[in-house]
């Protein structure tokens, strides 16, 4: 029989109240608290906390405040930057490539719930992986919805709500986010 964590990571319905998952979220919240409340000059302390929390493959910088559910489902490539107020609901994997920049208040949501009210009232929830390619810039206040892939060399305009996949080499904007221009290569 699969654990609730295995179900969660497979994108199946799972119980978020599972004891193991609750403990893992509490651990992440303790680390996030320490990170968000570190003094500005405590650069090494903040980096150490983030390295314990997330999977980083290279250099990165995240401005506080930062929030996530588990942390261990976040994979970031080299040369990553997230400005103030980034929220990553990493109930499933969030895979971020190299050279990705996020403006303030970017929100990344893998978590979702059934749209049928009767199913939703049972407490069921599930999550879908989000993938962001290399050389991506995500503008301030953008929301990335569950299951979305954003292609490499792409810019997502400020305030966009990304509900569907966005290809490589484009500028996309709006609610819902749509391609507004293809980039010359």
N, C-alpha and C positions, 0 to 999 in steps of 0.2 A: 504494500500500500504506500502511495506517495505521500510525502510530508506536505504540509500547507506551503512551505517555502518552495518545494519542487513544483507544485501546482502554480504558484504565483509566477515563477520564472518561466514556466511553460506557456503562460498566457491563458491559463484555465481559471475557472472560478475557484476562489480560495477564501479562507477565513482569516481576515486581518487581525482578529482577536486571538489568534493562536499564540500560546505562551512564548514560543521561541521567537516569533516575529515581533511580539511586543518588546521582548528583552533586547532584540537587535535594534529596534527603533529607539528605545531608551538609551542604548549605548551611543548611537549616532547623535542623539539630541544632547547628550553630555559633551561630546566632542565639539558639536556645533556651538554650544553655549561657550565653551572655553575659547574657541576660535573667534566668535563674534564679540567677546568681551576682553580679548587681549589688547594690550596697549598698542598704539600705532607703531612704535619702535620695536616691538617684539616680533620682528620679521621671521626669525628662525623658529620661534615657538609656533607661530601661525602656520608656517610651512610644514613643520613636523606634525601638527594636528591634521592638516589636510592630507598629508601622505598616509596617515593612519586611516583616514576616513575614505578616501577615494583611490582609484587606480590610475595613477598618472605615469605616462611613459616618457616624459621629458620635462622641460621647464614649463612652469605655469604660474599664474597669479590670479587669485580670487579676492576681490574686495569684500570686506564685511559690510553689511550682514549677508550671510549666505545660509540657505536652508535646503535640506534634503531629507528623505525618509530613512534611507539605509546607508548611503554612501558607497558601499561595496559594489553596487550595480552601475556606478559611473566610471566610464573608461575615457580618459582624455589623452590625446596625442601630445606632441611637442609644441611648445610655443602657444599655449592657451591663455586667454585672458577673459575674465568675467568681471564686469563692473558691479557697483553696489546693487544689492537687492535681488540677486539671482536666486530663483527657486527651482529645484529639480526634484520632482516627485519620482524617484527612481525605484518604483515598485517592480519594474522590469528594467532591462539593460538600457542605458543611455550611452551610445558610442559616439564619441566626438573625435574628429580627425585632427590633423596638424594645422597650425596657424589659424585657429578659430578665435574670433573676437566677439564678445557679447557686450552690448551696451547695458545701461542700468535697467533693472527690473525685468529682465528676460525670464520667462516662465516656461519650464519644460515639464510636461505632464504625461507620464506613461500610464498613470492610474486612470481607470474608468469604471463605470457602473452600468448595469443593464438599463436600457431605456424603458423597458416594460415596468410600470410601477409595482406590479405584484411581485415580479422577480427582484426588483430593487429593495423592496421591503423585507426580503428574506435575509438581507445583509450580504448577499453575494457581491463580490467585486472581482475585477480582473485587470490585467495591464498588458500593454503592447510596447515592444521595443521601439526606440527612437534612434535614428542614425543621422549624424551630421557629418558631411564630407570634409575634405581639406580646403583650406583657404576660404572659409565662410565668415561673413560678417552678418550678425543678427542685431538689428536696430532696437532701440529702447522700447520697452513695454511689449515686445513681441511675445506671442504665446504659441508654443509648439505643442500640438495635440498628439494623443496616443497613436502609435503605429506609423508616424510620419518619417520619411527619409528626405533629407535636404542634400542635394547634390553638391559636388565640389565646385569651387570658384563662384559661388552664388552669394548674393546679397539679399537679405530679407529686410524690407523697410520697417521703420519704427511703427509700432502699433498694429502690425499685421497679426492675423490669427491663421496659423498654418494648419489646415485641416486635412490636406492631401499632399502627396509627394510633390516635391519641387525638383526639377532636373538640374544637371550641371550647367554652369556658365550662363546664368540668368540673373536678372534683377526681378524680384517678386514683391508684391505689396497688396495690402487690402485685407478686408474681412468679408468673405474668406480670401486668403492670400492666393494671388494668381500671378503668373508670369506677365510682366509688363514690357520686358525687353530682353532680347538675347544678346549675349556679349560676343564681340568679334574675337576670334582666336588667331 
